[in-house]
Amino acid sequence: MAPGEDGVAALLVQTATERLTKDAVRSVRCWLPRHHPYRHALLANGIVPGERRVALLYVPLRLDPGRLSLFEDPAARIHFMAGDADVV
């Protein structure tokens, strides 16, 4: 899904929430950055922000720290998956 394809994101979220409702799922948790481009699709389908905040920390192991300056931009688009983190 390319940026700007809001209709596709909205349809995917709507379909998922309908299925969850049909299957009587009471709770779902997902990580979503505050400024994610499809956040409104979740909010429009009844997904509400939780109270728990996750702070992510990045540390360069084998990379010149200067190459990580993009993380300082709050509008940076960064692909991050839960599997990239070591959390419980």
C-alpha atoms as one frame of an Amber mdcrd trajectory, in Angstrom:
protein
   0.000   0.000   0.000   1.558   3.274  -1.077   1.284   6.493   0.935  -1.924
   8.271   0.040  -3.970   5.108  -0.506  -6.173   5.922   2.470  -9.176   4.076
   1.084  -7.285   0.799   1.060  -6.103   1.272   4.643  -9.613   2.180   5.791
 -11.085  -0.904   4.086  -8.475  -3.201   5.638  -9.119  -1.824   9.132 -12.881
  -1.969   8.651 -12.721  -5.577   7.464 -10.486  -6.539  10.382 -12.709  -4.878
  12.984 -15.814  -6.518  11.513 -14.114  -9.909  11.737 -12.969  -9.272  15.296
 -16.511  -8.271  16.278 -17.968 -11.362  14.570 -15.480 -13.580  16.415 -16.323
 -11.857  19.737 -12.767 -10.691  20.280 -12.824  -8.360  23.277  -9.399  -6.787
  23.072  -6.762  -6.113  20.437  -3.447  -4.382  20.919  -1.347  -2.817  18.223
   1.588  -0.448  18.189   1.066   2.676  16.186   3.226   5.784  16.082   1.443
   8.992  17.029   1.970  10.430  13.539   1.272   7.331  11.422  -0.356   8.235
   8.077  -3.171   5.687   8.531  -3.910   6.415  12.208  -7.230   8.026  11.284
  -8.387   4.746   9.707  -8.014   3.000  13.062  -9.681   5.798  14.996 -12.586
   5.907  12.530 -13.201   2.199  13.107 -13.378   2.374  16.881  -9.774   1.566
  17.702  -8.870   3.873  20.568  -5.413   4.848  21.796  -4.335   3.044  24.929
  -2.704   4.587  27.918   0.535   2.639  27.608   3.347   4.370  25.792   6.379
   2.551  24.448   9.644   4.450  24.358  11.985   3.230  21.661  15.720   3.656
  21.999  18.156   3.228  19.171  21.865   2.660  19.620  24.304   2.374  16.731
  26.224  -0.872  17.057  28.152  -1.046  13.801  26.971   2.123  12.134  28.381
   5.614  12.092  26.090   7.584  14.471  25.898  10.386  11.897  23.843   8.099
   9.658  21.113   7.954  12.303  20.288  11.652  12.227  17.046  10.887  10.363
  15.636   9.532  13.648  15.744  13.052  15.065  13.091  14.228  12.593   9.596
  13.648  14.095   8.149  13.532  10.560  10.600  10.861   9.359   8.968   7.785
   7.842  10.639   4.784   9.393   9.558   1.168   8.972   9.714  -0.440  12.406
   8.257  -3.816  13.277   7.583  -5.211  16.718   9.976  -8.053  15.847  12.744
  -5.449  15.593  12.431  -4.805  19.328  13.515  -6.854  22.284  10.496  -6.317
  24.536   8.188  -8.520  26.546
